[in-house]
């Protein structure tokens, strides 16, 4: 940010504005962690660093004194203030203000950076860490307003009010103290988590290891036990039958029955709702019939089922015993809401001063709750001989509630180490009787240090999902770290919480490589969750049909309780949009980096594209692996950004520069997957240190079409490297590659080969020039193979091609130019989604590229047709095809194309002219019998 000071040409104006904003929910191109990305434009303020804005720094520090602690690049507290005094740009200031606002909300964050936008004067990228994205975005919006306000005052802007509103937003979004305690313990153990709703429903762990909890209710909590605990009458009966001390109680349905029950039990009594909570509707120390009649409707209103419980009033102190996993973990003495007189202030003023404690908030948002002055509180003060405007004597205690719940403003005193062992046994037995894994046992007794069976006392309630804040943040005493036993229940020490994640990216080949890896581990009995451009696949079943190569799909896979291994196809767009959908991947596979998607979202060069795809490599931990293509210089350079180990794969021959590098890597104990020539053919070899392990002949792998599909040879090398890195046995990797075919069911839309009316037809997704070079090379090799087998003249090649409309004109033309070198006849079509281009515009550019190649004299193509509809273009290709020809269809909607090809096959079969000329590598698709043929479209939809 240090640059030559500009000379202002106009008065400073509050022109700082947000151009765009993104929320990255995992590792991304800017950060290893989740982050908010703002692009801001300073406008005229680009000419005004902070040292040219009189009073700016002083006023900002007055409003946000916490900025004094920001070290910035100086590295010491006060560093940011020094930067502002010396002069820094307001984009940098906005970064620190947004971070400090999150600090004000209790989010301890220090990660941030500001960088200028290349080629755009006055625009800056601001990157901020966050804990809650809603809070972070609100902080960014307020930071921009505040900076502009300090440049020139905004009418009606009151920062104190705006800050209060922001903090309320943060409080609404924040997890409660109980949830946060469990999450902090999980994070400390490196257990991943996801928030599943806007409330407190959280998933810990991934896939098959995932566990859920809401506040202090876990996935192990019995629903039946919760029902029992919510029925106070049934709870009392069960505890009494177990010989545990409980008050005398009677369930009633109307006020007269309540009065009768009170007479039978004997005064004083307690009237409370049968199934209430948080002390609402509980009326204590009722000493006559009138008090019972007045209390009944209060309790009835809080009872969900309309029933009320009358029980004997047990005197003593209120203790909450927390039982987790059958063991006592904490005890807190709860003191009802009260104020202590000082001889100077009224009761109302004392309440106001008590509520001003920053630890007190509304409901459960903070460690203490504000005291609420309602009619019951006023009446209770009156019963103590005071009114709200009375001035109590010094040290006089004025109660404002009879129940000792924290939710009504009470305080807590830690008594964990004071309890008598007999009382601990009673509380633990009560939790076992009810059946709760996490239980709050409410004890009323004179002194928890004395055995209640001798001194008197009783269990008045058993609570499911008890709050933790009285234990984690006691008003008096030492906090208890009670989240640990909860996490121990969900994840006993040594148990896994993560599933292995393989991330596959690259310009071409990532879908096929992902499918190969998933197929290998399916053979090992694993339940594989996979994301790809075709959808989300769980255990070989397509559950969502869409382009699912982004972070949201990744999170869906990791939420699935069947998944024990995840294979994520990671696309450039998803990384730029939201980052990865998880915090790290055990294995990263990068197939290649080639011209595609350039000129989009600020990615203009191959180096920038490689930096985006490199994110998956940067997300590899120290004990993980990056499987990298040694033949691609951009991929090769990624090794410097990997914290884990490198596994190279290469098609290069021995003696080449790439193989020399791999040989040196293996001599140092590294791993690689390479090709070796043998007397029987080309062999895939896995190398680890000095060991060389033969895996399979390339010509025996169905996906390579007897070794002619070099791109699938490379994909097989990458898949073998990833599987070996994850510990798959050699024989299982070999079996997986030998049984993986490019049939439509295993690999829809990727190198699907079939015979239609004697012509060999290939269906593939190829849509860029780099992919076309590989596909064209295969078409040439395979055509030569067909020619050699049939002992005939040259095989005619027909191609149907297209690309997406959001590519650059020169990239679209290059696709046509490359295709012209490999096909005799080319049909050019449009995609369904034109991506802001006019119909036929993209096709015209492809055709233009073909003509340029023809004019240069290096084209094989002699005939070009533009047929925009994909199905019509498919029909035209089959009309042109003769037996023995090779037809390559580069498709957008593969299911529709397959349906058309099936119709052509059926018509040929009905006429008896479906000549089989050469092998059909897709026996799953072409069937002689009508029943199997008719099932193909339905199978395609399920692929």
N, C-alpha and C positions, 0 to 999 in steps of 0.2 A: 504493500500500500504506500510505500515511500516513493514519491515522485516530485518533480519540480513543481513549485507553487505556481498556480495560474494567476493571472491578473484578472480580477473580476471585471466583467464588461457591463453588468447590470445589477440592480439591487437584488439581494437574496430573496427568493420566494419559496414558499413551502410546496415544492413540486415533487418531492419524493413519492413515488408510486410503485405498486407491485405490478409487474408485467405478467408474471406467471408464478404458480406455486405447485409443488408436488410433495407428496408424502411417500417416502421410501420405507417400506415395512421390513426391510432386511438389508444385508450387504448390498452396496450399490457403487456406482462409479465415483462417488465422492467420499464415501465413508465405509468402514467395515461394519458399522452398526446402523440401526434405523435412524432416519434423519428427515428433517423438513428442508426442502430446497426452494428458496425464493429467488426470483430474478427481479431486481428493483432497478428503476431508472431514476437518477437524481435530477435530471433536467438541468436547470440553471445552477442547481446546488453542486454540480460537478466542479464549478469554479470556486466553491466555498468550502474548503476544509475547515475543521473546527476552530483553528487559530484565527480565522478571518470572520468568525461569528461572535461578536462581543457578548460576553455573559453566558454563552451557550453552555459551556462546561460547568460553570458554577450552579446554574439553575438545574441542570440535569442531576448533578450530584446531590443537590438538596432534595430533589424528589425521589431519587433512588440511591440512598447512601450505600447500599450494598455493593455498588459498582467499585467502591474503594478496594474491595477484596479481589477484583479481577486482575490476574497477572498479565494477561495478553502475551505478546511476544517478548516482553521484557523479562518475564520469568519470575517476578516477585510481586507481592501484593502492592497495589497502587500503580502497576505497570500500565493498565489501560488509561488511568487518569493522566499519566505522563504522556501517553500517545495522543490523547485529546489536547493536552496543553501544547504539545509540539505541533499538532495539526494532523488530523486524519480525516478520511472522507466519511460522509454520513451513512454510507452503506455499512461500513465497519461498525459505526456507532449503533446502527439498528440491530446488528447481530448481537452485540453485548447487552443492549436493552432487552431484547427478546429473551436472552438467556437469564437475565436477572429477574424478569417478570416470572419466568417459570420457577426460579428459586423462591420468589415470594410465595408461590403457590405450594411450596414444599417439595418441588421436584429438583433434586440435587444433580444439576447438570452443568458441565463445563466445556462440552465439546462444541466447537463452532469454528467456522472460517469464512472469510470473504475474499472472493477473487473476481477480478474484472472479466467481463464477457468479451471474448476475443472478437475484435473488429467492430465493437459497438461502444462508442464513447459514452461514458456516463452510466453504463449499465453494469451491474454487479451480480454475481452469484453469491447468495448467502446460504450457508449450510449450517443447520442447528441440530443437535441431538434432542431427543424428546422421550418422555415416558408415556404421555397420552397425547395423541395427535390432535384431538379437539382443543386441549389446553394449549398446545404448541401453536396451532394456527391462530387462536385467540390472542396469544402473546405477541405473535408477529404483527397482527392487525393493530393492536394497541401500541406496539413499539413504533410503527410507521406514523401513527397519528401523533404520538408524543414528540417524535423528532420534528415533524412538520410544525407542531404547535410551538416548539421552542425556537424555531426559525422565525415564525411570525404567529402570534397568538390566534388560535381558532376561537371564534365567538361561541360561547356556551360550553367550551371544553373545560371540565373540572377533573383534573387527573385523579384526585382522591376518590371521587365518585366512580370514575371509570375503572380504577384499580379495584375498588370494592366489588363492582359488577363482574370484573374478570375473575376475582377470587371466588365469587359465588359459582361461576361457571366451573372453575376448577374443583370446587368442593362437590358439585353435583356429579362430576365425572369420576371423582377419585374413588378408589376402593376404600372400604372401611378399615379400621385398625386391625380387625381380625383377619380379613383377607390379605392385607398388606403384610402382616406378620408371617403368614404361610408362604406368600410369594417371595419374600426376602429370603426365607430359609431355602426355598426351592432354587432360587437363583444362586445362592451360595454353594449349592451342591451341583450346579451346572445342569439342572433339570429344566428343559425348555417349557414354555407355557404359552397359551393363547387365551385371549378373552373371547368368550363365545357369545356374549350379548352385551347390552349396555349396562347391565347390572353387575352382579358379582359371580356369575357363573364362569368358571375358569377351568381350562384343561391343562393338566400337568403331564408332561411326557408326550410321546408321539406314537401314532399307530397302535399296534397291539399292546404297547406298554402304557397307553394313555389312561389317566385317572382324572376324574372330575370332582370339583367341590364348589360349593356355594357358601360363602362366609365360613362357618365352622361345621357345615354339614357336608360329609364326604360321600363319594360313591359307595363306600362300605357301610354307610348308615342305613340301618333297617327301617323301611317305611312303616312296618308294623310297630317297631319300637317308638318311632316318632308319634304315631297315632296313640299309643298307650300313654306316652309322656304328656300329650296334649289333653288327655282326659284325666283331670286331677282326682276324680273319684276313683277311677280304676287304678290309677297309680297308688293311691293310698291303700286300697285293698290288697294289691300285690305286695307292697312293702310290709304291710301289717302281717300278711300271711307268712312272710319270710322272717318274722320276729324283729323287724326293725322299728324303731320308735317313730310313730307318726301321730298327729293330733286326731282326736275324735272328730268325725265328719259325717255329714248327711247331705245327700243330693236332694234338691227341692225344685219344684216347678212353678210356685207362685209365692206371693208374699206371706200368706197365712201359713203355708207349710214351713216357710223360713222362720217365722215367729215360733211355731210349734217345735221346730228342730232346735232352736236356740234354747228354749226352755229345757228340752231334754238333755242337751249337752251341758248346759250350765254357763252362765255369763262369767266373764266376758267372752265374746265370740268374734270370729272373722267371717265376713260375707265376701265371696269373690266369685268371678265367672268360672265356669267349669273348664273352659278352654281358652282363656285369655293369655296374654303375655305382657312382658315389660312392666308388670305391676299395675296395668290399667284396670280400673274397676274394682280394685281390692280395697275393702274398708276394714280397718283394724280396730281392736279394742272397743267393740260395741257392748255397752253395759246394761241396755234395757231394750224393751220392746219397741219403743219409738225409734231408737237408733237403728234397729234392724229393719223396720219399715222404711226408713229413709235410705238405707244403704242398698236395699234390694234392687230398685230400678237402676241404680248406678252400676251394679254388677251385671244386671241383665243386659244392659246396653252393650257391654263389652264381650258378651258371650255369643259366639257364632251360632251355637245351637239353642240358645235361649234358656239353658239350665244354669242354676246357681248352686254353689257349694257353701254350706254353713259348717264351720269347724271351730274347735276350741282354740282360744287365743293363747299361744305359747309366748311367754315373756323371755326376753334375753336379747343378746346381740345377734345381728344378721350376718351369717357367713356363707360365702359361695365357695364350694369345693369343686374344683375342676378335675374330672376323671377322663383320661385319654387312654384307650386301649386297656381298660381295666385297672389302671394304676393312677394313684393320686399324683397330680402334677403341680397344682397350685391351690392356695387358699387365700381368699381375700375377705376381710371384714368390710361390710358395706355400711356406710353411715348415711342416713337419709339427708336430703337437701336441707340445709340450714344456714343461718348466718350467726355471727358472733358479735354481740354489741360492743361498742367502744365508748358509750356515754355521750356521743356527739352526733351521730347520724341516725336517721330514722330507719325503720325496717326496710322501706322501699329503697332508700339510698344504699343500704348495705347490700341488698339484692343486686342493684345496678352495678355496684363496685365488684361484687363477686362475679357477675356475668362478664365483666370486662377482662377477666383472666383470658389471655390468648389461647389457653388450652381448652376453653369451653366453646362449643359450637352448637348448631341446631341438630337434633337427633343424634345419629352415631357418626357424624362426619369428623369429629375430633375426639381426643382422649377423654374429655369431660363434656357433659351436656349442660347447657344454660338452664338455670332455674326458671321454671314457668310459674308465674303468679296467676292462678285461676281462682275460682270461687272457693274450691276446697282448701287452697292455701290460705286465703284470707280468713276463712272460718277457723282453720287450725291456729292461725296467729291469734285470733280473737279468743279461742279457748285457752290460750296461754296468758291471757290477761293483757294483750296488746292489740293495737291496730297497725295498719301499714304505715301510718304517719307518726307512730310512737317512737320514742328514742330509748332503746333498751340500755340497761346499765352495762358497764364495762364487763366483759367476759360472760355475759348472759347469753345462753344459747337459745335461739328462736328457731323452732322447727318449721319448715315449709312443706313437708311431706311426711307421711307416716311410713310409707314403704321405702326401702333402702335401695331401690333400683338406680343404676347409673343413668338410665334413660330419663329419669325424673329429676336429675340434677344432683344425685348423691355422689359421694366420694368413696375411695377405697383405700384400705390399709393392708399391706401384704402381711399375711400370717402363715405363710407356707411352712415354715420351720417350727411353728409353735404348737401345732395340733397334737393332741394326745393320740397314740397309736390306735386305741379303741375307736376313736372317732373316725380316723382314716379308714379303718376296716369297715365301719358302718357305711361310709360314703361309697367305697369301692363296691361293696355288696349291693347297694342300691342301684348303681349303674348296671351291674350284672343282671339283677332281677328284671329291670326294664329292658335291657338288651341294647343299650346305646354304646357306640364306640367312642363318641365324644359327648359327655354329659356334664351338666352343671347341677350340682346337688345343693339345695338351699337348706342350711342348718340354722335353726334358732336355738340358742343355748346361752347360758350365763357366761361361759368361758370355754373357748375351744381347747384350751390346754387341759381341761378336766374331762373325764369320761362322762358323756351325757347320760349313760344308763344309771349313773349314780347321782349326778347333780340335776338331772332333769333337762329336757330339751327334746326336739323332734325334727324330722325332715319335713319341711312344709311343702316342698316342690322338687320335682326332677325336670330339668330343662333340656330339650334337644336343641342343637345349634346354639350353645351358650356363647355369649360375647367374650372376647379375649381381652378387651382393653383395660378392664380393671386389674388384670394380671400383668399385661405387658407394659402398662403405664399407670401403676398405682400412684395415688396422690401422695401417699406416705409409704416408705419402704422400698425394697429392692425389686426391680422388675424381674419377672420370670420368663425365661425363653421357652415358651410352651409350644411354639410352632414346630420345634424339632420332633417331639413325639408324634405330632399329626402327620408330618411328612414321613416319619418312620413307618407309620401305619400304611401309608400309600405306597412307599418305596422303601422296603426294608433295606438296611445297609448291604450294599453289594448287588442289589437288583438293578437291571437296566431301565433307563427311562427314554432312550433314543432308539430309533430304528436306523440302520445304515441308509445313507442317502447318496445316490450317484447322480451327479448333474452332468448333462451332456449338452454341449453347445458347439457352434460352428456354423459356417455359411451353408454347407451341404453335408448330407449324410447323417445329421444328428438324429432324425427320426428312425432310420433303419438301425443305427447303432444302439439307440435306446431299446428298440424291440429285440435286438439280439441279446442284449444284457438281460432284459426281463425274461426272455425265453430260457436262457442258461439257468437262471435262478429258479424259474418255475420247475425245471427238471430236478432241482434240489429239494423240491417240496415247499418252497417259500411262497408266501402270499404277497405277490408283488403289486404295488400300486404304481401306476405309470401315468405321467402327463405327456401329451404330444400334441402336434397340430391337428390330430384327428379327434382328440377328446381325452377324457379321464378314464383309464382302464384299471379296474380292481380285480386282481386274480383272473386275468384274461377276459373279463366281461366289460364291455364298453358301457359305462354308467352315465356319462355325459358326452354328447356328441357336439363338439365345438372346437375351435382353436384353443387348446388348453395348455399352451406352453408358457403361461405367465405365472406370477406369484400367487394369485388367488387359487388357482387350480392346485398348486403345490400345497397350500395350506389345507385344502379339502382332502388331499391324499393323506396328509399327516394326521388329520382328524379321524380317519376311518379306522375303526377298532380291529379290522382284520389284517391290516397291512403290517408286515414285518420286514419289508425292504421297499424302499422307494427309488424309482428311476425317474428323474425329472428331465424332460427336454426343456432347455432354457433358451428362450428366444431373445434377440436383441431388444425387441420392443418392450417386453415385460421388464427387463432390467432397467431400461431408461424410464419406464413409467412408474414402477413401484419398487425396484430392486428385487432381490430374491425373496421368496416367501418363507424363509427359514434363516437361522443364524449361521449355519455352516453345513458343508457337505463333506462326507468322508472321502469321496472320490470325485474328482472333476475330470471330464473328458472333453478335449477340444479337438475337433476333427480337422478344421481348416479355417482360414479367413480369406475371403475373396470379395470381389466387387459385387455388392448387393446392398440395397437399402441406403446407399450413399446419397448425400444431399438431403437427408431427412433428420429432423430433430437435432441439428447441429453436428451431425456426423458426416464429414465431407471427405475424409481420407481413410485409407486402410488402417493407418496407425490408430486413428480415433476409433474405428470399428473394433480393432483388436483390443483397445483399452476397455471397451464395453464388455466384450466377451471374456476378458481376463478376470472379471469379477468372480466367476465361479472358481478360478484358480486361487484367488486371494481369499476365498472362503474355505479353503482346505486347512484343517488344523495341523498341528505338528505331527500327529500320528496318522495323518491321512495321506492321500496320494493324488497326484495330478498326472493323468494319462495324456501325453502331448504328442502331436504329429511332428516328428523331427524333420520331415520333408518341407514343412512350411515355415519360412523364416519368421513370420509374425507370431506363429504359435510357439516356435522355438524360444523366442525372446521372453515368453511368459514364465519360464522357469525361474527367473530372478524374483518373481513376485509370489512364489509359493513357499509357505512355511513348512509343508510336508515333504514327502519324497516324490521323485519324478519317475514315471514309467514312460519310456519312449516307445513309439511305434513308427515303423518306417517301411516303405516299399523299395527303398534304395538298395542298390546292389553292393556287395562287399567291395571295399576299396574306395567308395565314394566319400565325400566330405561328411555326409550325414552318418554313414556307418562308422567312420573313424571316430566321430564324437561319441557314438553309442558304445563303441568298443572301450573307450576310455572311461565312460560312465560305468560300464559293467565291471571293469577292472577294479573300480573303487567300491564294488559291492552293490551297484545299482541294478535296476530291472529294465527290461526292454522286450518288445515283441517284434520280430523281424522275419524276413524271408530268406531261406537258404535253398540253393539248387541242389537236387539230388539226382541220382540215376533214374528214379521213378517219377520225378516231377518236382514242382515247387512246394517246399515245405514251410509251414508256419512254425517258428521256433520261439519259445519263451526262454529268455535268458535272465538269470539272477546271479550276479557275481560271476564266478567261474563255471557255474552250471548252465548247461544248455539242454532244454527239454523239448523234444519234438511234439508238436500238437496235432497237426493234420495237414494233409496235402490240400492245396487250394482247389485243385480240380475235383476233389471229392466233396466240396461244400456246395450244396445246391444253390445257395444265394449268389455264388460267383459265376454260375453258368460255365462250369468247367474251366474257371480261371480267367474267362474273357472279360468279366465285369470287374475291372480293376478298382472301381470305387467301392464295391462291396468287399473286395479283398482287404482294402484299407479299413473299412468299417468292421470287418471281422477281427483284424488286428487290434483295433481300439477296444472292441467288446471283450476280447480275450484278456487284454491288459487290465481292464477294469475288474473283470471277474476274478482274475488272479490276485489283484490287489486286495479284494475283499475276502480272500481266503478260500475261494472255490477250488475243489480238487481238480487236478489236471484232466482226469477222465470225464468229469462232469462238464468241464468247459468244452472238451472235444465233442462229447455227445450233443451238447447244446448247439454248437455250430453245425454239426452234421445233420441235425434234424430241423434246423431253421431254414425254411424255404421262403421264397418270395410269393407264395400263394396268397390269394386275395384275403384269406382268413387270417393268416399270420402277419401279413404286411400289406394291408390295403393301400392301393395307390402308389406303391413303391416297387418298380421292376416286376410287375405282374405279367407273366408270359402265358399265352394260350394260342391255340391253333384255331383260326376261324376261316372256313372255306379254303383250307390249304395254305393260307398265309399265316406267317408267324407275327403275332400282335403283342406288343409290349405297352403296358400302361404304366406311366411314371408321372411324378409330380414336378419334374425339372422345370425351372422357371427363371434361371439366370444364366449368364454366359459361361461362368465357371462350371456349373452343373452340366450345361450343354456340351462342353468339351469332353467331360467324362462320359456322358451318355452317348455322344457321337463316337467316341473311341470304342465304346462297347459295341455300338451298332456296326461299326466297321469290322471289328474282330469277329463278332457273331455272324455277320453276313459272309465273311470269308470262310468261317467254319461250316456254315450251311452249304456254301458253294462246294467246298471240298468233299462234304459227305454225299452230296447229290450228284457230284461229277457233272456239273452243269456250268453254264456261263455265269457272269456276274449277277448277284442277287440285287434286284431293284429295291431301293429304300424310299419309303414314304413317311414323312413326318408331319405331325400336327403340333404346333407350338404356340405359345403365348406367354406373357408375363403380366405382373401386376401393374396397374396404371400409375402407382405412386413412385415408380422408379424414374431416374433421370432419363431424358431423351436419349443421351448417348449410350446409356446402359441398355435401353430397350433395343436400340439399333444394333448394338454389339451382339445381342442374342441372335438376331436375324443373320448377322454376318457370320457368326460361328456355325449356326445350323446349316447355312448354305454350303459349307465345306463337307458335310457328311450325308446329305439327303439329295435324292434325285428330284423328288417332288415335295413341296412344302405347302401345307394348308395353315393359314394364320387365322386365329380366332380371337375373341375377346373373353375376359373373365366376366362372371356375373356382376361382381362389384368393380365398377370402373374406376373408383377412387379418384373422383373429381375430374376425370377425363370424359370427353365426348365419345359416344359410341363410334368405334372404328378408328379413333385417333391412335390408340396404342398399336392396333394391327397395322396401320399405315406406316408407323415408325419401324416395326419389325420388318415389313416388306421393303422399306427403304434400305435397311441394313443388308437385306439379301441382295438387292440390286447393286449396292455398292461393292459387295463381294464379287458379284458376277462381272461388273465392269473392271474390277482389278484383275480378273482372270484366274482367281484361285478358288472358284466355286464349283462344286459338283452339281449344284441345283440347276435344273433347266426349266422348271415349271413352278409358278407360285400362284396360289389362289387365296383370296380372303373370304372366309365364311365365318361370320361373327359368332353364331350360335354354336356352342360346343357339341351338342348332339348332332346338329346338321353337319358339322365338320367331320364328326366321327363317321356318319353315314357316307359322306363323300370319300373319305379315306378308304372305306371298305368297298365302295364302288370301283375305285381305281385299282385296288389290290387284286393281283392274280395269284394263283397257287405258286408257292415258292417265294413270294415277295416278303419283305420285312417291313412291318408297319409299326412306327413308334408314335404313341399318342401321349403327349404331355398335357395332363388334365388338370382341371380345377375341381370339379365335382365328380370324383371317381365313381361313386355309386351309380350316377346317371349314365356315365359312359359304359360301365359294365353291363348295365341293363340293355343298352343298345347292342352291345356285342353279343349278348345272350340271344337277343332277337334274331340277329344275323345268323347265329349258330343254329337256332331252331329252324329257321327258314331253310338253311342248307341241309339240315338233317331230313326235313320233310321232303326235300327234293332229291335227297340221296347224293348230293354232290359235295359233301364236306370232306374233301380229300385231305388226308393226313400226310403232309409233306414235311418230315422232320419231327423232332421231339416236341411234345407239349409239356413244359415244365410245371404246369399248374394243374395237376390231376384233380385238385379239390374244386376247380371251377368247371372244367369241361367234362360233361358226363354224357354218355350215350343214352341213358334212360331219361325220360321226360320228367320224372319226379325229382331227381337231383337237380336237373337244369332249372326247373321251376322254383326250387328252393333258394337259388343263388341270390336274387334281389333281397329277400328277407334276411338271408345270412349276411349280405353286404351291409345292411343297416345295423346288424348286431355286431359287426366285426370287432 
